[in-house]
Amino acid sequence: MFLNLCYLKFIHGYLNNVNADKTKAATTAIVVNENSYKNSTSNTPFCSCIKTPQLFLHLSSITTTFNLRRPYLNQPPNIFLVVNLYIIILHDFLHHSQSKMDSLSAFFLWLAPYILSMAAFLIFLEQINYLKKKRFVPGPSLVLPFIGNAISLVRNPTEFWDLQSAMAKSSGMGFSVNYIIGRFIVFIRSTDLSHKVFANVRPDAFHLVGHPFGKKLFGEHNLIYMMGQEHKDLRRRIAPNFTPRALSTYTELQQYIILRHLKSWMESPESSTKSFPLRLLCRDMNLETSQNVFVGPYLSGESRKRFEVDYNFFNVGLMKLPIDLPGTAFRNARLAVSRLVETLAVCAEDSKTKMKTGEEPTCLVDFWMQDAIREIAAAEEAGEKNPAHTSSTEIGGHLFDFLFASQDASTSSLLWAVTLLDSHPDVLERVRKEVSGIWTPESDKLITAEQLREMRYTEAVAREVVRYRAPATLVPHIAGEDFPLTDTYTIPKGTIVFPSVYESSFQGFIDADRFDPDRFMEDRQEDRIYKKNYLAFGAGPHQCVGQRYAINHLVLFIAMFTSLFDFKRDRTDGCDEITYVPTICPRDDCKVVLSLRCRRFPSLS
């Protein structure tokens, strides 16, 4: 120890730039402290006996000091002594730290009962709060702390919602309750109660959510979250985008994309012998269709590729928890939405420039900008500011809303159309018979708007597909205030309410559990008689403005797919069971084997 301290004296003297006398004094002080430590019986660590704190600040420089300042030493330093010094001080420090750790452990052992008691008290309060909101409504009597029944929802959402429906039906009340991630929820099975929610979307009643974390992704001013006069004004501006003239323009664009993709599905050598899933193929087809219909020629090749990448980021983030940190899927999705809106805003600006020249509209944004520039011109002439929702950035955001609303829902319907036609060969035969009398692939022509209207049975099939398998089964809302749902039950403020359009589709209609397109034909007109139960496109002020476009797209796909292909589902146990992605689709993603039915694909310029 003494030799170690002698070396330590010289190091300390150098680090403090002191003369020999001061260095000698420092050595004496250290030796005295060491002797005091040896004669002491206390548990005080040796490092605390050294009164030279600078020493510990520079321990990492010891070896360097020896090598650079050898004139202070009469002989080369013994590095082993220096290492010993490290070991001695470290051992002593750890010995003292162990005493502190023991004290800390004792403190936590003392504190543990209080922590457990507090936790138990909070859990008790949570259960009491849940039961107070639940009252007499069917639902679980007790729930897990905080997470509630989230595990069963994530593990099997179909089974979870089926159970909620069963509780709502068996009680005769038409709704049930549950608890998910700290939130009280109400599931509504009754069609009349669902209409009550849809009809009361306003600040002091229900707020449409669309997606649990939608505001973080889409922004506060998204079309979904608008209410009152502002919402009415925007829908008025959107209406010209879905006139018969506009829809006729879209029909041509839709067919070009559908035919190109159907042809690509047959390019694989194994397509006629080996099954493959259609979900991602349909999704890609719908994305390209939406791009062409909504912004047409304004999306360049490079922008289109980036658009597809960003939309994939958005799709992935849509199904993740809202952890908004760099590198997370949710952050990537949020940033992707911003880039997508910017891209669409540029398209809107280009469309404004084109429409000012008086050219004919060729896509949805052209029809929109045609009216927008008239309103802007009128405002400028009157010396007023531009009307709301006419800036390119705002329109870019609304175009993204359309894209999101149409994308996954349309994919779901296409998959269920293939699934249900395969399992109902009589319906498939009638579709083929009707379509062949109106259009054939060998005609080398597109289906016209007039021909599309003639396909009444095929349209009835499309509407029955949407009824039987409503793509978005639930439309979540949040109660902005306490709301009297019935005479005996008031939904508490902050509750997430889930009107089920899926359940409504199986109420009222004759033999509702059967897939029967004839219910939508003229002789039965169940779509009019039971209109209130047909909620796949929503109801009230937020009813889907593009439902005619969606039905047209589904009819065109059915007509072309059934005319071009013979197809057979690769059926396995449970392949037709519902899975959420987030709209519903067959569990196996609709695996099929395809073979060419016609002599050739249409030859179109």
Secondary structure, 3 states (H helix, E strand, C coil): CHHHHHHHHHHHHHHCCCCHHHHHHHHHHHHHHHHHHHHCCCCCCHHHHCCCHHHHHCHHHHHHHHHHCHHHCCCCCCHHHHHHHHHHHHHHHHHHHHHHHHHHHHHHHHHHHHHHHHHHHHHHHHHHHHHHHHCCCCCCCCCCCCCECHHHHHHCHHHHHHHHHHHHHHHCCCEEEEEECCEEEEEECCHHHHHHHHCCECCCCEEECCCCCHHHHHCCCCHHHCCHHHHHHHHHHHHHHHCHHHHHHHHHHHHHHHHHHHHHHCCCCCCCCCCEECHHHHHHHHHHHHHHHHHHHHCCHHHHHHHHHHHHHHHHHHCCCCCCCCCCHHHHHHHHHHHHHHHHHHHHHHHHHHHHCCCCCCCHHHHHHHHHHHHHHHHHHCCCCCCCCCCHHHHHHHHHHHHHHHHHHHHHHHHHHHHHHHHCHHHHHHHHHHHHCCCCHHHCCCCCHHHHHHCHHHHHHHHHHHHHCCCCCECCEEECCCEECCCCCEECCCCEEEEEHHHHCCCCCCCCCCCCHHHHCCCCCHHHHCHHHCCCCCCHHHCCCCHHHHHHHHHHHHHHHHHHEEEEECCCCCCCCEEECCCEEECCCCEEEEEECCCCCCCCC
